[in-house]
Amino acid sequence: MNATMLTSLLLCLSFLSGCDRTATTPNGAPQTAEDPVVAFIRANPSRSAVFLVRNDTTLVSLRPDQTFPLASTVKIIVAIEFAKQVASGKLKADEPVLLSDIDRYYLPNTDGGAHPGWKANLTVQNLVSADRIPLLEVVKGMIRYSSNANTEYLMARLGFDNLNTNLTELDLPKHDRLIPMVAPLMLYSTKDKAATLTRIRAMSAQEYEAQSLVIHQKLKADADGSFKKQFIFPDMDLQKLWSDRLTGSTVREYASVMQKINKRTYYVPAVQDYLDQIMEWPFVVNVGNRAIYEHLGAKGGSTAFVLTNALYATDKAGNRSELVFFFNNLTSAENKMLQQNMNTFLIKCIQTNRYQQTVSDLVK
């Protein structure tokens, strides 16, 4: 049984700057060994998509309009709506919120340790007072640590209709509607696997969303935890169906979102400031990034079968890059290999002395 269903990409890696070591031959020329991530993308066109933009020029566009499950990368939309509502005065970033209210949405062992890891970090930073933390820390934990409980709490606070309005405003016609993040897992909590698979496969998107919202309300009201104690961890067949029904979109659409954030002209300064605080966590986990990048933001996600990431960067010379890649229908070995090699691949795609060869390798 795989207990790590939704995990955050790259949290345990050096994230970019620390891995920038270009291997060379004895005469000083770069080695030409094929990058394993590039090799996988070239060998698996039906299971991968990549979109890379540099200074508004599209360099790589592989399966740009194929819809993939987003996993936690969808949380970028939640962060955008949060920034908009705080900037407009609808919410206050420093509002103290109860950790116990957020914990109602936490299902143990379903997020790769993201939620407990976030809470442990809050304690280290002395950010908890009388079981309360600032609201801004909730959204930061959603992006940096990828806490699904934080996401569902924020969805409730921001409003699902407001969240989905962003899909029209951002011109994302292929993007599925955002639905609760944790609640759908309860649909797969069953002792009758065959009947559950049949029932959920037969659900329309509207029915799936409606049932998820019902469960979302039950979790919200589950003060004593009695409802979620009924949760039965789904096996891999059930996890695959759950993964397949996650909110989906395309690499082209998420590259356009990354461009809007990175160009810093689409949103008013107040919104942009909050997005910087939320999305640019790579400067916190690796201070070496500050020597290379003026701006650097990212959000990734994974399930046992999916690996996704959306990234933007502006280097010290002012060069802007936006990179999005999606993978689906991965084996556990493939997922592990991609994650182990992802940091180096990211560097090769966005750093000035690296990207041209990688682009050539991807599109040849």
Residue, then its C-alpha position, 0 to 999 in steps of 0.5 A: m500500500n502506498a501511503t504517500m498519495l499527494t506529496s510536494l515536489l522538490l521539498c527535500l532537494s537543494f532546489l536549483s542553485g546548489c546542484d548547478r555543477t556542469a560535468t566536463t570532459p578532460n579538455g573542459a568541454p561539457q559532457t554530453a551524457e543524456d539527461p535521464v529526464v529528457a530521455f524519459i520525455r522523449a521515450n514517453p510522449s503520451r505520458s509527458a508534456v513540457f512547456l518552456v518559455r524564455n523572455d516571451t519566446t516559446l522554446v519547448s512545446l510538447r503536448p501543450d494542450q493535453t490535459f493531465p491531472l495537476a495534483s498539488t500544482v493546482k494550489i497556485i490558483v488558490a494562492i492567487e485567489f488568496a492574494k487577491q482577497v487579502a489585497s482587496g481587504k476581504l481577508k486579513a493576512d495577519e488574522p489569527v486562525l485556529l490550527s484545530d480548524i485546519d486539522r479537521y481536513y487532515l487525513p493521516n498518512t495521505d500527504g507524504g507528511a506535508h501537514p505534520g512537517w508544516k506544523a513542526n516548522l511552525t513550532v520551530q519558528n514560534l509562530v503558534s500562539a494559543d493554537r492560533i497562527p496568522l492566516l498568511e502562514v496557512v497559505k505559505g504552508m499550502i505552497r511550500y509544504s503542500s499541506n492538503a488540509n491547509t488547501e481545503y481550509l483555504m478553499a472554504r474561506l475563499g469560496f469555491d465560486n471565487l476560486n473558479t472565477n479565476l479560470t475565466e479571468l486567467d483564460l484557462p478554458k481547458h482547466d477543470r473546476l477546482i473541487p475540495m482537495v481532501a474530501p474526495l479521498m473519502l469517496y474511496s474509503t470502502k470495504d467493497k472495492a469493486a462496487t466503489l470502482t464501478r460507482i465512481r467510474a460512472m459519476s459525471a464530473q458534476e456528480y463527483e464535485a457535488q459528492s465531494l462538496v457534501i463530504h467537505q462540509k462534513l469534514k468542516a463540521d467534524a469537531d471531534g474527528s469522528f467522521k474522518k475516523q471512518f476513513i479506510f486507506p484505499d489500495m492502489d487501484l482505488q488510488k489510481l482512479w482518485s488520481d485520474r479524477l484530480t483537477g486537470s489542466t495543460v502545460r500551456e495554460y500553467a505556463s501562461v499563469m507563470q508568465k503573468i506572475n513572473k512579468r509582474t505587470y498583470y496583477v496590481p502591486a498589492v496582489q503581486d507582493y503577496l504572491d511573492q511572499i507565497m510563491e518564492w519559497p525557494f529563496v527560503v529553503n536555499v539562500g544560494n538562489r538569491a545570488i542567481y535569481e531576482h525572482l524564483g517561484a514554483k509549485g509541484g505535486s505528485t501522486a503515486f502516478v503523477l508528477t507535475n511542476a510549474l516554475y518561474a524565474t527571473d535571473k539577475a540579468g533580467n532573463r525570464s523563464e517559465l517552465v511547466f512539465f506534467f507526467n502521468n501514468l508513472t510506475s513507482a520506479e519512474n516516479k522516483m527516478l524523475q524526482q531524483n533527477m528533477n533539480t538538475f533538469l530544472i537548472k538545465c532548462i532555465q539557466t543561461n549557460r545551460y538551456q540551449q542544449t537542453v532545448s535542443d535535446l528536448v525538441k530534436 
